[in-house]
Amino acid sequence: MSLKAFHIVFVSATVLLALGVGVWGLNHYFQEGGNLNLALGAGSLVTAVLLGVYGRFFLKKLKNISYL
Amino acid sequence: MEVPYTSKPRPDTGLYNAKVGIWLFLASEVMLFGALFSSYILLRVNALEGTWPHGLLNIPIGTFNTAVLITSSITVVMAWASLKLGQFNRFKIYQGITILCALAFMVIKSVEYKDKFTHYQVWLKDGETIRGHIEVPGIEGKPWFMTHKKLEAMEAVDHITIHPDPKPHVASAGGEAPEAHKSENHGGAEEHAHEPRRIEKADIKRLSAFVPAHSTYFAIYFTLTALHALHVMGGALVMAYLWGPGSKMWKTDPERFTNRIEVSGLFWHFVDLVWIFLFPVLYLL
């Protein structure tokens, strides 16, 4: 597996983490309030979207490099 | 005799030597961290209800450190891609940013560790438990690694002062949130719960900083995060070498140098992936 393939695995895991943290933060915000919880939740969801966009950009940029 | 397949891939496997080597190494690393993760899960699942500490870590700092590591993974790939495109100067920039991110991670982790080493839990003989920062007469500033045994040995000291943590025990992003209200306020008005409080040495049953000896939770927390930090340091050292003196190889054997960067990048991704699992497990859940 090349660095390209491992990076795709990594970005996918990171998107899942960001989504999870986003849900966790917003859940805590709705239960207890707190601006930090809101910032963490919203920020993580935005990060998940940005990482998804980055993943597509990365695949396009390195389309000529092998996955092996 | 020249060692074959250091640059070109071996025809039957399609891989050059170092890539086979790093994946074998990473497989052993998966077993190491996998065993520790399994230990953590089993310890936590089997802990008596209500005894597993929760919300003792600083979530904003942990989140920021996670962002730093994710950034470093992006730049390490950009460094490798730059070499693939023959852009050595860009490689230098991206690899330099990666090393800076690694250093930033270590600095932030050190700050987090320092806070744990000066943060205490006191168990009183009447069953009450208090968490916070302490002052010990004769010791300037916040004492490090103080224990009840050390306190007993200090004959001139007859009391300590504790500044109880201000927030109730809930795991939220508001920073460290100790177990506060259920046991710490018994017998006293809640509005006085966070004021500095004098505790007589004779009333202390146990005193511990947030160090491995504090609890199973901190033992496994420090084992996992310190092992991870060692990997970060090792990766940073290798990448710094490849950024500095090791980069001379670009002039003599660019393909082999690019392979080295790929291999170091694979290791770095593994280290970051471990953190991606560690962060939610230790900080959030």
Contacts between the chains, C-beta under 8 A, distances in Angstrom:
chain1	res1	chain2	res2	distance
A	1	B	23	7.1
A	2	B	19	7.9
A	2	B	262	6.9
A	3	B	77	6.2
A	3	B	80	5.5
A	3	B	262	4.7
A	3	B	265	4.6
A	3	B	266	5.6
A	3	B	269	7.1
A	4	B	77	7.7
A	6	B	266	5.8
A	6	B	269	5.0
A	6	B	270	8.0
A	7	B	73	7.2
A	7	B	77	4.8
A	7	B	269	6.5
A	9	B	273	7.7
A	10	B	73	5.8
A	10	B	269	5.1
A	10	B	272	6.5
A	10	B	273	5.8
A	10	B	276	7.7
A	13	B	273	6.2
A	13	B	276	5.2
A	14	B	70	5.6
A	14	B	73	7.9
A	14	B	276	6.2
A	17	B	66	7.6
A	17	B	276	5.2
A	17	B	279	7.2
A	17	B	280	6.5
A	20	B	280	6.1
A	20	B	284	8.0
A	21	B	63	7.2
A	21	B	280	7.0
A	21	B	284	6.9
A	24	B	280	7.8
A	24	B	284	5.5
A	25	B	173	6.3
A	28	B	171	7.8
A	28	B	172	5.0
A	28	B	173	6.9
A	32	B	170	6.5
A	32	B	172	5.9
A	34	B	172	5.8
A	34	B	173	6.8
A	34	B	174	5.5
A	36	B	59	7.9
A	36	B	60	6.4
A	36	B	172	7.3
A	36	B	173	4.0
A	36	B	174	5.3
A	36	B	175	7.8
A	37	B	172	5.5
A	37	B	173	4.8
A	37	B	174	7.4
A	39	B	173	7.5
A	40	B	59	7.1
A	40	B	60	7.5
A	40	B	63	6.3
A	40	B	173	4.5
A	44	B	63	8.0
A	47	B	67	7.8
A	51	B	70	7.8
A	54	B	74	7.2
A	58	B	77	7.3
A	61	B	81	6.9
A	62	B	81	6.0
A	62	B	84	7.9
A	65	B	81	7.6
A	65	B	84	6.3
A	68	B	14	5.1
A	68	B	15	7.1
